[in-house]
Amino acid sequence: MLTALEVEYEAVRRHMVDVDEVELPQGTRLDVGRIRGLNWEVALAETGPTNTRAALVAQPALQYFDAEAMLFVGVAGALKDDVRLGDVVVARKVYGYHGGRESEDGFAARPDVWEPGHDMDQLVRSARRNEPWAFLPSDDRPAPLPRVHFEPIASGDVLLGFRDSETARRIRRHYNDAAAIDMESHGVTHAAGMDRTVRALSIRGISDRADPDKGERDAEGSQETAARHAAAFALRVLRDLRPAGRPPRQRPPEPAVVLAPAPDRFPDSAWESRPVVRVDAHEYLLYEGPGDLLRESRDGDVLRRQAVARVVSDGNARDTYAWLRQVEWTHPLTGPGRFHPLAGLEQEARLCRRLGGPDVVQLTRSGNTATLALAWPGDPRSGHPETLHALLPESPVPADPLRLWSIVKGLAEVAKALERLSGAGSSHRALRPTAVVVHRPHMTLRDLGLATVPPRPGENPGPYQAPEQRYGSGFRPGPATDVYQLGALLHRALTGRVPEPGMPPYRGSGSAPDGLVHAVAGALREDPGARPGAGALGAALLAAARELASVPPPPQR
């Protein structure tokens, strides 16, 4: 989903959940996440105005994500008197109105026209008839409701603010069925047209009448209203859009990142509003924490919950903690390509027992709900559950020497656990600061990440995504992915920053031992085959930890 302006971007972004920022090799930054109630993974970008800029952002983004569809969402000016402010115009055609020939006989138009495919044409017409404003909150719905026009749009690089201008007269003369005008649709739709498999639409909310009153209308908030209406109808279209080549009722394979729950499908289930959760004979007091330590998410008929919690029903005088993972499904999950979430939890429990940790506290199924609770060792210093997130520097400065020693020594232990996981034929592939449990002087994994989920392009989006997990990498994620993510955590500790695509190789600083510098640089190599194994990385980290422990503290000033 592409937008040209910030107001348009925010209108779409407010509907997204589970969002991570992704930077493309060209430097374009997109928010990648999901829409509540939908099965699609969505990448959202702000292109800036003009057709050229929009096309230059659209084409590499479509290629990078191997996109199924592209929706260009935003605001436009009305060219027809029956198109009201707040209405939505979906482009049945996009005219590039600047094409033509000037001669002594005047201007002769040479139209450059884009049209959506028949399937998208029918999708728009169906959405317009059936609940077009399902994604527009009730308190945002004006009276009367906006109308949806499926009409041509004229697109050029002129901001039209006068209906009797030469540009306006030219559009009326040569493109007199155009209902709206904008400055980006021509570039975006032609960029999408470079890949014949990408389906595209331009969806524009009407914020002005392309007349001198535009500035006044904008000041009154017409752009915000129009952008919200365009975003709402775009999501309504997306609701019925199906992946190309799939039977109408078949869902896409289960993704690794899932959606926030729809409240009407799983009533009274929200963990975020319930401090105590009962699972059979166990009671758990839920804790809030940074990142993903308390989250509910949904994909179609599957609801997932996870939280760190104190066990309040075991009769132990000392506080004991657990990492809860729960899945709930509303319909039988059968059919080719479907991976049952219960099977994933059962397989993870078997792996944990086989590898000697994390310890399994509880694995139960009750009806259509399954729960896996893993032991979470409380930190003896604080008495509370902690993760590596608490040790890593928040600002772009490296960790202090004592903290760096703790991190390096702890991640050496994590590397050994990842080596055992690799020996069992699996890989974690989802390491991040909150995935590493701190119980001083040790560190361990909170769970086995994606070990029971087949690898897929785009998995584990966010700053700790390995190169081979990105779309179009050509490599398959595996144990080398874990090594890269350990390297990224160490890079954060050493520099205060997460490594980014296109950055020069890590070369260390004067305070870091040479062995640690070489270990991190090797772990962060782009080619998975050039990285050390988890065992070799763990040994290098142990050696570096011993060297750090022998370095005298800096003099006090």
C-alpha positions as CSV (number, residue, x, y, z in Angstrom):
1,M,0.0,0.0,0.0
2,L,1.5,3.3,-1.1
3,T,0.7,6.8,-0.2
4,A,2.1,10.2,-1.3
5,L,1.5,12.4,1.7
6,E,1.9,12.0,5.5
7,V,-1.8,12.5,6.1
8,E,-2.5,9.6,3.7
9,Y,0.1,7.4,5.3
10,E,-1.3,8.0,8.8
11,A,-4.8,7.1,7.6
12,V,-3.6,3.6,6.6
13,R,-1.1,3.2,9.4
14,R,-3.8,3.6,12.1
15,H,-5.3,0.2,11.0
16,M,-2.0,-1.7,11.2
17,V,-0.7,-4.0,14.0
18,D,2.4,-6.0,14.6
19,V,4.4,-3.4,12.7
20,D,8.2,-3.4,12.0
21,E,10.1,-1.0,9.9
22,V,12.0,-2.4,6.9
23,E,14.6,-0.6,4.9
24,L,15.1,-1.4,1.2
25,P,18.5,-1.5,-0.4
26,Q,17.7,1.8,-2.1
27,G,17.0,3.4,1.3
28,T,13.2,3.4,1.2
29,R,11.7,2.7,4.6
30,L,8.4,0.9,4.9
31,D,6.2,-0.2,7.8
32,V,5.4,-3.9,7.4
33,G,2.6,-5.4,9.4
34,R,-0.9,-6.6,9.2
35,I,-4.5,-5.3,9.2
36,R,-6.9,-6.4,11.9
37,G,-9.3,-9.0,10.5
38,L,-7.4,-9.6,7.3
39,N,-5.0,-12.3,6.1
40,W,-2.6,-10.1,4.2
41,E,0.8,-8.9,5.2
42,V,1.0,-5.2,4.3
43,A,4.0,-3.0,3.4
44,L,3.2,0.7,3.7
45,A,5.3,3.5,2.2
46,E,5.1,7.3,1.8
47,T,6.4,8.1,-1.7
48,G,6.2,11.9,-1.7
49,P,4.4,13.9,-4.5
50,T,4.7,13.7,-8.3
51,N,4.4,10.7,-10.7
52,T,8.1,10.3,-11.0
53,R,8.9,10.0,-7.3
54,A,5.9,7.6,-6.8
55,A,7.1,5.3,-9.6
56,L,10.7,5.3,-8.3
57,V,9.5,4.2,-4.9
58,A,6.8,1.8,-6.1
59,Q,8.8,-0.4,-8.6
60,P,11.6,-1.6,-6.3
61,A,9.2,-2.0,-3.4
62,L,7.0,-4.3,-5.5
63,Q,10.0,-6.3,-6.5
64,Y,11.5,-6.5,-3.1
65,F,8.4,-7.9,-1.4
66,D,7.3,-10.0,-4.4
67,A,4.0,-8.3,-4.0
68,E,0.7,-9.8,-5.0
69,A,-1.1,-6.5,-5.3
70,M,-0.5,-2.7,-5.0
71,L,-3.1,-0.2,-3.7
72,F,-2.3,3.4,-4.1
73,V,-4.3,5.3,-1.4
74,G,-4.8,9.0,-0.8
75,V,-6.5,12.2,-1.7
76,A,-7.4,13.9,-5.0
77,G,-9.4,16.9,-6.4
78,A,-12.8,16.5,-7.9
79,L,-13.4,17.4,-11.6
80,K,-17.1,16.6,-11.7
81,D,-19.8,18.6,-9.9
82,D,-21.6,15.4,-8.7
83,V,-18.5,14.2,-6.8
84,R,-18.7,15.5,-3.3
85,L,-16.0,16.3,-0.7
86,G,-15.3,13.1,1.2
87,D,-16.4,10.8,-1.6
88,V,-14.0,8.2,-2.9
89,V,-13.0,7.8,-6.6
90,V,-11.5,4.5,-7.6
91,A,-9.7,4.7,-10.9
92,R,-11.4,2.8,-13.7
93,K,-8.8,4.4,-15.9
94,V,-5.7,6.5,-15.2
95,Y,-4.9,9.1,-17.8
96,G,-1.4,10.5,-18.1
97,Y,-2.7,13.8,-19.4
98,H,0.6,15.5,-20.3
99,G,1.2,13.3,-23.3
100,G,0.6,15.0,-26.7
101,R,2.0,17.1,-29.5
102,E,2.1,20.9,-29.8
103,S,2.0,22.3,-33.3
104,E,0.7,25.4,-35.1
105,D,-2.7,23.7,-35.1
106,G,-2.7,23.6,-31.3
107,F,-2.4,20.7,-28.9
108,A,-3.1,17.1,-30.0
109,A,-3.5,14.7,-27.1
110,R,-1.6,11.4,-27.2
111,P,-3.3,9.6,-24.3
112,D,-1.3,7.3,-22.1
113,V,-3.9,5.1,-20.3
114,W,-3.8,2.4,-17.6
115,E,-6.8,0.3,-16.7
116,P,-7.2,-2.3,-13.9
117,G,-7.7,-6.0,-14.8
118,H,-11.1,-7.5,-15.0
119,D,-10.8,-9.2,-11.6
120,M,-10.0,-5.9,-9.9
121,D,-12.8,-4.2,-11.8
122,Q,-15.3,-6.7,-10.4
123,L,-13.8,-6.6,-6.9
124,V,-14.3,-2.8,-6.8
125,R,-17.9,-3.1,-8.0
126,S,-18.7,-5.8,-5.4
127,A,-17.1,-3.9,-2.6
128,R,-19.0,-0.8,-3.6
129,R,-22.3,-2.7,-3.4
130,N,-21.6,-4.7,-0.2
131,E,-20.7,-3.0,3.0
132,P,-18.3,-0.4,1.5
133,W,-17.6,1.3,4.8
134,A,-17.0,-1.8,7.0
135,F,-13.6,-0.5,7.9
136,L,-14.8,3.1,8.7
137,P,-15.4,3.4,12.4
138,S,-18.9,4.4,13.3
139,D,-17.8,7.7,14.9
140,D,-16.1,8.6,11.6
141,R,-19.1,8.0,9.4
142,P,-20.7,11.2,8.2
143,A,-24.3,11.7,7.2
144,P,-24.9,11.1,4.4
145,L,-22.3,8.4,3.9
146,P,-19.6,9.0,1.2
147,R,-20.3,7.6,-2.2
148,V,-17.8,5.5,-4.1
149,H,-17.3,6.4,-7.8
150,F,-15.6,4.0,-10.2
151,E,-14.5,6.5,-12.8
152,P,-11.4,7.7,-14.6
153,I,-8.7,9.8,-12.9
154,A,-6.4,12.3,-14.7
155,S,-2.9,12.3,-13.4
156,G,0.0,14.8,-14.0
157,D,2.5,16.9,-12.2
158,V,0.4,20.0,-11.9
159,L,-1.3,20.9,-8.7
160,L,-4.6,22.2,-10.1
161,G,-6.2,25.1,-8.2
162,F,-8.2,26.9,-10.9
163,R,-10.9,25.3,-13.0
164,D,-10.5,27.7,-15.9
165,S,-6.8,27.2,-16.3
166,E,-5.2,25.9,-19.5
167,T,-4.6,22.5,-17.9
168,A,-8.2,22.2,-16.7
169,R,-9.5,23.2,-20.2
170,R,-7.2,20.6,-21.8
171,I,-8.4,17.8,-19.4
172,R,-12.1,18.7,-20.2
173,R,-11.4,18.8,-23.9
174,H,-9.5,15.5,-24.2
175,Y,-10.4,13.5,-21.0
176,N,-13.9,14.7,-20.2
177,D,-14.9,11.6,-18.4
178,A,-12.2,12.1,-15.7
179,A,-13.9,12.5,-12.3
180,A,-10.8,13.4,-10.3
181,I,-7.2,14.6,-10.6
182,D,-4.0,13.8,-8.7
183,M,-0.3,13.9,-9.2
184,E,0.9,10.3,-8.6
185,S,-1.5,7.6,-9.9
186,H,0.0,7.6,-13.4
187,G,3.5,6.8,-12.1
188,V,2.4,4.2,-9.6
189,T,0.1,2.2,-11.9
190,H,2.7,2.1,-14.6
191,A,5.3,0.9,-12.1
192,A,2.9,-1.9,-11.2
193,G,2.4,-2.6,-14.8
194,M,6.0,-3.6,-15.2
195,D,5.1,-6.9,-13.5
196,R,2.0,-8.3,-15.1
197,T,1.3,-10.5,-12.1
198,V,0.8,-7.5,-9.8
199,R,-2.8,-6.3,-9.5
200,A,-3.2,-2.6,-8.8
201,L,-5.8,0.0,-7.9
202,S,-5.7,3.8,-7.3
203,I,-8.2,4.8,-4.6
204,R,-8.6,8.5,-3.9
205,G,-10.6,10.4,-1.3
206,I,-11.9,13.8,-2.5
207,S,-10.4,16.6,-0.5
208,D,-11.1,19.6,-2.8
209,R,-12.6,20.7,-6.0
210,A,-9.4,21.7,-7.8
211,D,-10.4,25.3,-7.3
212,P,-9.1,28.4,-5.4
213,D,-10.8,27.2,-2.2
214,K,-8.4,24.2,-1.9
215,G,-6.2,25.9,0.8
216,E,-9.3,26.7,2.9
217,R,-10.7,23.2,2.5
218,D,-7.3,21.7,3.6
219,A,-7.2,24.0,6.6
220,E,-10.7,22.7,7.6
221,G,-9.4,19.1,7.7
222,S,-10.7,17.9,4.3
223,Q,-7.5,16.0,3.5
224,E,-7.7,14.0,6.8
225,T,-11.3,13.1,6.1
226,A,-10.7,12.2,2.5
227,A,-7.6,10.1,3.4
228,R,-9.6,8.2,6.1
229,H,-12.4,7.4,3.6
230,A,-9.9,6.2,0.9
231,A,-8.0,4.0,3.4
232,A,-11.3,2.5,4.7
233,F,-12.5,1.6,1.2
234,A,-9.0,0.3,0.3
235,L,-9.2,-2.1,3.2
236,R,-12.7,-3.2,2.2
237,V,-11.3,-4.1,-1.2
238,L,-8.4,-5.9,0.4
239,R,-10.7,-8.0,2.5
240,D,-12.1,-9.8,-0.6
241,L,-8.8,-9.9,-2.5
242,R,-7.4,-13.4,-2.8
243,P,-3.9,-14.5,-3.7
244,A,-3.6,-15.2,-7.4
245,G,-4.0,-18.8,-8.5
246,R,-5.6,-20.0,-5.3
247,P,-9.1,-21.5,-5.0
248,P,-11.6,-18.9,-3.7
249,R,-12.0,-20.4,-0.3
250,Q,-8.4,-21.5,0.4
251,R,-6.5,-19.4,2.8
252,P,-2.8,-18.6,2.2
253,P,-0.3,-20.7,4.2
254,E,0.0,-19.8,7.9
255,P,2.4,-16.8,8.3
256,A,5.0,-16.4,11.1
257,V,3.7,-13.0,12.0
258,V,-0.1,-12.8,12.7
259,L,-2.9,-10.4,13.3
260,A,-4.5,-8.7,16.3
261,P,-7.7,-10.4,17.3
262,A,-11.1,-9.3,16.1
263,P,-13.1,-8.8,19.3
264,D,-16.3,-10.3,18.0
265,R,-14.7,-13.6,17.0
266,F,-13.1,-14.4,20.4
267,P,-15.2,-12.7,23.0
268,D,-13.8,-12.1,26.5
269,S,-10.4,-13.6,25.5
270,A,-8.1,-10.6,25.8
271,W,-5.2,-11.3,28.1
272,E,-4.2,-7.6,28.0
273,S,-7.3,-6.9,30.1
274,R,-7.1,-9.9,32.5
275,P,-4.3,-9.8,35.1
276,V,-4.8,-13.5,36.1
277,V,-5.3,-16.4,33.6
278,R,-6.3,-19.9,34.6
279,V,-5.2,-22.9,32.5
280,D,-6.6,-26.1,34.0
281,A,-5.3,-26.2,37.6
282,H,-2.7,-23.5,37.1
283,E,-3.1,-19.8,37.6
284,Y,-0.8,-17.2,36.1
285,L,-0.4,-13.5,37.0
286,L,0.5,-11.8,33.7
287,Y,3.3,-9.2,33.5
288,E,3.6,-6.4,31.0
289,G,7.0,-5.9,29.4
290,P,8.8,-4.4,26.5
291,G,8.4,-5.6,22.9
292,D,6.4,-8.8,22.5
293,L,6.3,-10.0,26.1
294,L,2.5,-9.5,26.2
295,R,0.8,-9.9,22.9
296,E,-2.4,-11.2,21.3
297,S,-2.5,-11.7,17.6
298,R,-4.7,-13.4,15.0
299,D,-4.5,-15.0,11.6
300,G,-7.9,-16.0,10.2
301,D,-9.4,-18.6,12.5
302,V,-6.4,-18.8,14.7
303,L,-5.8,-16.6,17.8
304,R,-2.3,-16.6,19.4
305,R,-1.5,-15.3,22.8
306,Q,1.9,-15.0,24.6
307,A,2.9,-13.5,28.0
308,V,5.4,-13.8,30.8
309,A,3.7,-14.6,34.0
310,R,4.2,-15.5,37.7
311,V,2.8,-18.9,38.7
312,V,0.5,-18.3,41.6
313,S,-0.9,-21.7,42.1
314,D,2.1,-24.0,42.7
315,G,2.3,-23.4,46.4
316,N,6.0,-22.4,46.2
317,A,7.1,-19.7,48.6
318,R,9.6,-18.4,46.1
319,D,8.3,-16.6,43.0
320,T,8.4,-18.8,39.9
321,Y,7.7,-17.6,36.4
322,A,6.6,-19.1,33.1
323,W,6.5,-18.1,29.5
324,L,2.9,-18.8,28.2
325,R,2.1,-19.5,24.6
326,Q,-1.5,-20.3,23.7
327,V,-3.4,-20.9,20.5
328,E,-7.2,-21.0,19.9
329,W,-9.0,-21.9,16.7
330,T,-12.6,-21.5,15.8
331,H,-12.9,-24.0,12.9
332,P,-11.2,-27.3,12.0
333,L,-7.8,-26.5,10.5
334,T,-7.6,-29.0,7.7
335,G,-6.5,-29.0,4.1
336,P,-3.3,-29.0,2.0
337,G,-0.6,-26.7,3.2
338,R,-2.2,-26.0,6.6
339,F,0.1,-26.3,9.6
340,H,-1.9,-27.0,12.8
341,P,-0.8,-24.7,15.6
342,L,-1.3,-27.5,18.2
343,A,1.2,-29.7,16.3
344,G,3.7,-26.8,16.6
345,L,3.3,-26.5,20.4
346,E,3.6,-30.3,20.8
347,Q,6.7,-30.5,18.6
348,E,8.3,-27.6,20.5
349,A,7.6,-29.3,23.9
350,R,9.3,-32.5,22.6
351,L,12.3,-30.5,21.4
352,C,12.6,-28.7,24.7
353,R,12.6,-32.0,26.6
354,R,15.1,-33.5,24.2
355,L,17.5,-30.6,24.4
356,G,17.2,-30.2,28.1
357,G,15.5,-26.8,28.1
358,P,13.6,-24.6,28.4
359,D,11.7,-26.8,30.9
360,V,8.1,-27.6,30.1
361,V,5.8,-26.5,32.9
362,Q,2.5,-27.4,31.2
363,L,1.2,-28.6,27.8
364,T,-2.5,-28.9,27.7
365,R,-5.4,-28.9,25.3
366,S,-9.0,-28.0,26.2
367,G,-11.4,-28.1,23.3
368,N,-10.1,-25.8,20.7
369,T,-7.5,-24.2,22.9
370,A,-3.9,-25.4,23.5
371,T,-1.4,-23.9,25.9
372,L,2.4,-24.4,26.3
373,A,4.0,-23.0,29.5
374,L,7.8,-23.0,29.6
375,A,9.9,-22.3,32.8
376,W,11.2,-18.7,32.9
377,P,14.0,-18.4,35.5
378,G,13.6,-15.3,37.6
379,D,16.6,-13.1,37.9
380,P,18.0,-13.5,41.4
381,R,19.2,-9.9,41.7
382,S,15.9,-8.2,40.9
383,G,13.6,-11.1,41.8
384,H,11.6,-10.4,38.6
385,P,11.7,-11.8,35.0
386,E,14.2,-10.0,32.9
387,T,15.5,-10.2,29.3
388,L,18.5,-9.0,27.4
389,H,16.5,-5.9,26.5
390,A,17.3,-4.6,30.0
391,L,21.1,-4.8,29.5
392,L,21.4,-3.4,26.0
393,P,22.0,0.4,25.6
394,E,18.9,2.5,24.7
395,S,20.8,5.4,23.1
396,P,23.4,5.0,20.3
397,V,26.3,4.5,22.7
398,P,28.0,1.2,23.5
399,A,27.4,-0.8,26.7
400,D,29.8,-0.1,29.6
401,P,32.6,-2.7,30.1
402,L,31.0,-4.6,32.9
403,R,27.7,-4.8,31.1
404,L,29.4,-5.8,27.9
405,W,31.2,-8.6,29.7
406,S,27.8,-9.9,31.1
407,I,26.3,-9.8,27.6
408,V,29.2,-11.5,25.8
409,K,29.4,-14.3,28.5
410,G,25.6,-14.8,28.5
411,L,25.3,-14.9,24.7
412,A,28.1,-17.5,24.6
413,E,25.7,-19.8,26.6
414,V,22.9,-19.0,24.2
415,A,25.2,-19.9,21.3
416,K,25.7,-23.3,22.9
417,A,21.9,-23.8,23.2
418,L,21.5,-22.9,19.5
419,E,24.3,-25.4,18.6
420,R,22.2,-28.1,20.3
421,L,19.1,-26.9,18.4
422,S,21.0,-27.1,15.2
423,G,22.2,-30.6,16.0
424,A,18.5,-31.6,16.3
425,G,17.9,-30.4,12.7
426,S,16.2,-27.1,13.7
427,S,16.9,-23.4,14.0
428,H,15.4,-20.6,16.1
429,R,15.4,-17.8,13.5
430,A,13.6,-15.2,15.7
431,L,16.3,-14.0,18.1
432,R,15.8,-10.5,19.5
433,P,16.5,-8.9,22.9
434,T,13.2,-10.1,24.5
435,A,13.9,-13.7,23.3
436,V,16.9,-14.0,25.6
437,V,16.1,-14.6,29.3
438,V,18.6,-13.1,31.9
439,H,19.1,-14.9,35.2
440,R,22.5,-13.6,36.3
441,P,25.1,-14.7,35.7
442,H,23.4,-16.8,33.0
443,M,21.3,-16.3,29.9
444,T,19.0,-18.7,28.2
445,L,16.3,-18.9,25.5
446,R,12.7,-18.1,26.4
447,D,11.5,-20.6,23.7
448,L,12.6,-22.1,20.5
449,G,11.3,-19.3,18.2
450,L,10.4,-20.5,14.7
451,A,12.0,-23.9,15.1
452,T,8.8,-25.8,14.5
453,V,7.6,-23.5,11.6
454,P,8.8,-24.1,8.0
455,P,11.0,-21.2,6.8
456,R,9.3,-18.6,4.6
457,P,10.4,-15.4,2.8
458,G,9.9,-12.3,4.9
459,E,9.8,-14.2,8.2
460,N,10.9,-12.4,11.4
461,P,10.5,-8.9,10.1
462,G,12.3,-6.1,12.0
463,P,15.8,-5.0,12.8
464,Y,17.1,-8.5,13.7
465,Q,16.0,-10.1,10.4
466,A,18.9,-11.9,8.7
467,P,19.6,-11.2,5.0
468,E,18.4,-14.7,4.0
469,Q,15.0,-14.0,5.6
470,R,14.3,-11.1,3.4
471,Y,12.2,-11.3,0.3
472,G,14.2,-12.3,-2.8
473,S,17.4,-13.2,-1.0
474,G,18.0,-16.6,-2.8
475,F,19.1,-18.3,0.5
476,R,17.2,-20.5,2.8
477,P,17.0,-19.5,6.5
478,G,18.6,-22.1,8.9
479,P,21.2,-22.4,11.7
480,A,23.3,-19.7,10.1
481,T,20.4,-17.3,10.6
482,D,20.8,-17.8,14.4
483,V,24.5,-16.9,14.1
484,Y,23.7,-13.7,12.3
485,Q,21.0,-12.7,14.9
486,L,23.5,-13.3,17.7
487,G,25.9,-11.1,15.8
488,A,23.3,-8.4,15.5
489,L,22.7,-8.5,19.3
490,L,26.4,-8.2,19.9
491,H,26.7,-5.4,17.4
492,R,24.0,-3.5,19.3
493,A,25.9,-4.0,22.6
494,L,29.2,-2.9,21.0
495,T,27.9,0.1,19.1
496,G,24.5,1.0,20.4
497,R,23.0,0.3,17.0
498,V,21.5,-2.7,15.1
499,P,23.4,-3.5,11.8
500,E,21.5,-2.3,8.8
501,P,21.6,-3.4,5.1
502,G,24.3,-1.7,3.2
503,M,26.4,-0.8,6.2
504,P,30.1,-1.4,5.9
505,P,31.4,-4.5,7.7
506,Y,31.9,-4.2,11.5
507,R,35.5,-3.3,12.3
508,G,35.3,-2.8,16.0
509,S,36.7,-0.1,18.3
510,G,39.8,0.3,20.4
511,S,38.1,-1.0,23.5
512,A,36.8,-4.3,22.1
513,P,39.1,-7.4,22.1
514,D,40.2,-8.4,18.6
515,G,38.7,-11.9,19.0
516,L,35.3,-10.3,19.8
517,V,35.6,-8.0,16.8
518,H,36.4,-10.9,14.4
519,A,33.6,-13.1,15.9
520,V,31.0,-10.4,15.4
521,A,32.2,-9.5,11.9
522,G,32.1,-13.2,10.9
523,A,28.6,-13.7,12.3
524,L,27.3,-10.7,10.3
525,R,28.5,-11.8,6.9
526,E,25.8,-11.5,4.2
527,D,26.5,-15.0,2.8
528,P,25.2,-17.6,5.4
529,G,27.8,-20.1,4.2
530,A,30.6,-17.8,5.2
531,R,29.5,-17.5,8.9
532,P,30.9,-19.6,11.7
533,G,28.8,-22.3,13.3
534,A,27.0,-21.5,16.6
535,G,29.5,-23.7,18.5
536,A,32.5,-21.9,17.1
537,L,30.9,-18.5,17.8
538,G,30.2,-19.6,21.4
539,A,33.8,-20.6,21.9
540,A,35.0,-17.3,20.5
541,L,32.6,-15.4,22.8
542,L,33.8,-17.3,25.9
543,A,37.4,-16.4,25.0
544,A,36.4,-12.8,24.6
545,A,34.5,-12.8,27.9
546,R,37.7,-14.0,29.7
547,E,39.7,-11.3,28.0
548,L,37.1,-8.6,29.0
549,A,37.2,-9.9,32.6
550,S,40.9,-9.3,32.7
551,V,40.7,-5.6,31.5
552,P,41.0,-3.2,34.4
553,P,38.2,-0.7,34.8
554,P,38.7,2.8,33.4
555,P,40.2,5.3,35.9
556,Q,37.7,7.3,37.9
557,R,37.6,11.0,37.1
